[in-house]
Amino acid sequence: MSIPKSLLAALLLAPFAHLTMAQGDPCETQFIPGFVGLSAQFAGDIDIDGDHLLFSDYTAYTLCSTPDPFECSAGAVFAYRWIEGRWAHVQTIVPPDLAYYEGFGAGVHVEGDTMMVSTRKDGGRIDMYAYDQGLGQWIENDRIYPPPASYEYIFGGELAFDTGLAIVFETNVVAGQPPLLHRYVLGDEGWEYRDTFEGPTSPVGNYGKNIRMNEEWIIVSASADRTHAVNHGSVYVYRRNPDDTFEFFQKLLPPEVEAGGAIPSGLWFGTYVGFDGRTLAISAPGTSRDFDNQGVVYTYEFDGQAWTLRQVLTHSMAGELHADTFGFGLSVEGDTLVAAMGRTFSRVAFVFRRGVDGVWREVAVVRPTHPEASAFGFKSVVEGDRIVIGAPEQYAPAPSYTRYGAAYAYDVSCLVCPPDLDADGLLTIFDFLTFMNLFQDGDAQADFDGDGELTLFDFLAYQTAFDAGCE
């Protein structure tokens, strides 16, 4: 697609009255509270896919048969749907046979209209649900149980699934025994166990802390790996085969370890992992740069041969809090990345956007709207323009101070400046040049009038957005 020379000249001579983004109030943040009297740690885990948003609370005060039906703390999952521009609660999910302190909701994962929920008690299990569009409800349709093992394990501490393959982690409670990864595949009669893989043993600690996967890769972190120094951490990358088997591909280590020499202790590389297929983001909240334990996030991309470090992300408030431990609640999707402080009462998270030059830049600092938020940012999810950040230790105001948990939902488009196409925080001629390159390449990002076509009206819409600044 070519740009007429007369139009190009007119655009380059357009007045640049707003070279710096105008600052204004962000769009309204949606507060999603847990249910006082029912929730104890609402948003202990979160997942999102399309219009499905799920919160788990494995300590929720749900009913059971014995010994006291009102003090079971057996757990629950809370389902929300995107309705008329807001997240609305549509269902509280509790199995009919829930038992005392069962821990239903230790983990939750959703893909399309399929949901997995892990339960920790008595060896553990995974409950499978399908979303019935007609009923507008999640319906349980299968369960996954651990295969026989020679050791005592906790099944389902972490889980992930994608297109017919599920990986369920099982950690040992017997010293010296390896953790396990169980592979299940979706067959004609439901989810079927296939085989088990042993993870690395000590000194590779916390193996299985995070599991992420897509149709090509499986990512497993081990944030307490101390092979080279105390708790430096590592991340294992496995390649998924067409037959749904997988094999080891690469072990990622902190750059400090890769460089050799003196290796600092307590980097905790792999404490959180974000992965969307293109970007692998790994937090190391114990890393020191300009300040002790300020924390960093490393971003990797696959170069055709290996996952290669592309960028080291820090944040604009480094050093303002003692031991920031930045990198908690890490999530990434497309060109948006979210990471928070690891301090219980820091109440701040950072939004990064990747510009057309491939560089990640911090574009927003988000905070909860309620001062009682606690553990804000320990979990987050990103889907398109939607960000949801959990505060699982949110408590009620005085005099009760009862902990119930909550979450906060943000719209990315309200936090960033759409005409700032190079994501440098300024509106300059370089944004116009970027727009023209996108238009020339037929990139949908240049469709500023939203009609699905690239025409002269997109130039006019972009000029209007640029002149208005970002308020």
Disulfide bonds with the S-S distance in Angstrom:
Cys27-Cys414 1.98
Cys64-Cys72 1.75
Cys417-Cys470 1.73
